[in-house]
């Protein structure tokens, strides 16, 4: 039966030991839509009422904000802690980023692709068989 009037509520906070990771705590009895929305944005379940967003680019707060907006779009209330909101509001640049010609949006696109590869490896969807240096860059062979 679909969530026609979800009573779900999501609380987003920075992870206490990993400040770029975001913890989502879910409350309510109809959590399917909240879980699905969080999962579609990269949150992974830790328990029945907790999901975690950890990104290799440390952009968890940025993506947590996008997720909060998507949850609100489906009428699920979201609380964001003050420390997380401060991180969301802080725009920072990566020191020594190798592609200096890219703007912030383009860097996030490259980072999102790297995150997808990481997630595919972590979930077993992608197996890297070999690495090689082609003279200019390191390439990988995977299935």
Phi, psi and omega in degrees: 000126183291158177284092180279326177222075185297138175260016181293153176216139182238131177248122180251133181213159173290145176292136185295330180259343182229089191296348175265353177271152183237133178257130174250122176252125184255138173229157180120180182251337179248087188257000186304310183296320179297313179299315181296319179295314178299315180297321181294340180258009173104358177286140179244143181291139174249323176208186181298331184238015181223134175230155187228136174246114178233125182239146180290340180266002180062026181263024180309312180301320179300311181286333174296322178295317176300316180297317179302318179295321179292322176297316179298325179298333178255024174065031175255118180292144183229133170253135177241126180294156180301315179298322177293317179300322178297318178293322178298319183282348181268115177265122182235163178243153180276124176290142176059032177294131187289345181248071187296343181280350181274145173274177186301317179297316181294323176298318179295326177295316178297316180298320179297322177294318177297320178297319179298317178298314178302312181296321179295322176293313182298326182270357179087005178284339181227129176242126178270124184263328186202146172244147177211152176258124184265014181105331180235332185209164176268131179243160180229151175246127181212164175228000000 
